[in-house]
């Protein structure tokens, strides 16, 4: 089956962390944003912030988009219709996260089709208080993910992905055998090692909790990296709940009528 241009663009996706001095035009920025808006939505429960400050943006990127879950805007619409939100914040947030994620992914594909590159920055949700202050965000707007974007000054290979049989399950979820797990791990680890990915980034996550370091950049790869991330980072949900509550989303209690 012959790939079309859209599929080809998606299959060639890679994160870009080095950008040229070329500035994307206003027309290009608007085109990328409009493509993002055409993503499937639950309620268009999003807003997008834009910074063109290269000196401050990660990787000195010419563009930094922050895609937010935005209930503030929709609550104004509801008030105009003499309604108040009765849905709990967890449900509202989950639908909003879908909207924001679809928006961000459409923007990435659109940008790459126009010759730009990008890099997702997933820590925005843990820096919501700082971002809110920087952009003067009203309550009920939660920064979800950021996109550094611009014209690439590097050409890395696309990163490995799981084998299809480890990800696409038809009719029922299979029993994943040790052999299937080992094969998937090997595909990911061998692929990243072949690209010297973590060596180039100097991206080894330090060990905590008394674990002894046994890896070097010759064998440290994706599965060890992800295990260290999810096995050590932010085990207490209070870290994220505090950021959410600071933005007016109360997940573990009934909606507060007065904010």
C-alpha positions, 0 to 999 in steps of 0.5 A: 500500500502506497503511503500518501503525503500525510502518512509520510509526514507522520511516519517521519516524525522526530523531536527537534531540539536545534533550530535555525535562525529563520523565523516562521511567518505570521501566516505559517503560525496561523496556518499551524494553529488553524490546523490544530483547531480542526482536530476532533473535540469534546467541547473545544476546551482548550486555549493556546499561548504563544511565546516568540522570545527565543532567548527564553524559549527552550532550545532557543526555539523561535516559537513556544506554544503552551496548550492549555485546558481552558474551562474559564472560557467555556464557563463564560459561555455557560454564564451567558446562557444562565448555566453553571457547570455541574460536572465534576472537575475530574470528568471535565479535566479528562475531556479537556485533556483530550481536547488539548492533546488532539490540538497539540498533535494536529499542530505538530503534523501541520508544522512538519508538513510545512517544513518545521520541526517541534519537540513536546515538553511534557513538564508544563503540567508540573509548572502550572503555577509558574506558567500561569504567572508568566502569562497572567492566566485566569483561574480554571486554565491549566497548562498541559503541554508545551511545543517548541517549534521552528525550522530544524537545524538538525536531521535526526532519525525517527525514534523507534516504536514498539512492534505492532504485535505489542501494541495493536490487539484485535478482539481481545487483550492477549497474555503478554509472554516474557518473550513478547516483552523481551522482543519489544524491549530489544526493539526499543533499546537497540534502536536508541543505542544505534542512534546514540540517543542518550549519549548525545543528550547526556540524558541518563537519569540519576538513580535514587533510593540506594540503587547502584549504578550499573549502566553506562552510555554503551548499554543505557537505553530507552527501557532503563530510562523509562523505568527510572522515570516512572520508578522514581519521579513524583510518586506522591500525587499531591505534587500534581494535585497542588498544581491543579488546585492552584489553577482552580481544578479540585479533583479530590473533593466536591466542586467549590461553589465560590472560587 
